[in-house]
Amino acid sequence: MIASALIVAHAGHWLAGLLYLAPVLIVVGALVFQSWKDRRLGEDEDGPEPDGDTHRAST
């Protein structure tokens, strides 16, 4: 009886701790989703070039 109460109390402690982790997971999830969406759509035409030096004549 005491062991089961201890397990439930410990689980409750962890669940309360996870409430602090929820905002972090939401932000990380939003960043991952946005990155995935940007990669899927590709780079827009008005965006900067990856190397930033495309207007120089090659030698």
N, C-alpha and C positions, 0 to 999 in steps of 0.2 A: 504494500500500500504506500509506504513512504517513498520507495523507489519510483513508482509511477507518478507520484506527485512531484518528485524532483525532476523527472524527465519533462513533464508538462510545464513546469516552472522554467526550466532551462529553454524549452522551445519558445515559450512566451517571451523570454529575454531576447532570444535571437530574432524573433519576429519584430519586436520593438526596435532592435538595432537595424533591421532591414529598412525601416522607414527613413532612416538617414541616407541609405544607399539609393533609394528610389529616385530622387532628383538627379543624381549623378547618372544613373542608368538612362533616364529620360534624355538628358543632354547628349550623352554618348550615342544613344540610339538615333537621335535627330541628326547628329553630325555624320554618322555612318550612312543613314538614309540619304542625306543630301549629297554626300560624296558618290554614292551609288547612282543617284539620279543624274548628277552631272556627268559621270562617266558614260552613262547610257545614252544621254542626249548628245554627247560630244562637245567639243569646244565651239562656242558661238563665233560668228564671223567678226564681231567687233572686239573680241578678246585679244589680249597680247599674244604674240608668238612665243613658243616655249623657250627658244634660245635668245629672243629679244634683239637679235642682230641680223635680221633678214634683208635689210635694205642695202647692205654693203655689197659691192661687187666682189665676186670671188676671184682670186688670183691664181 
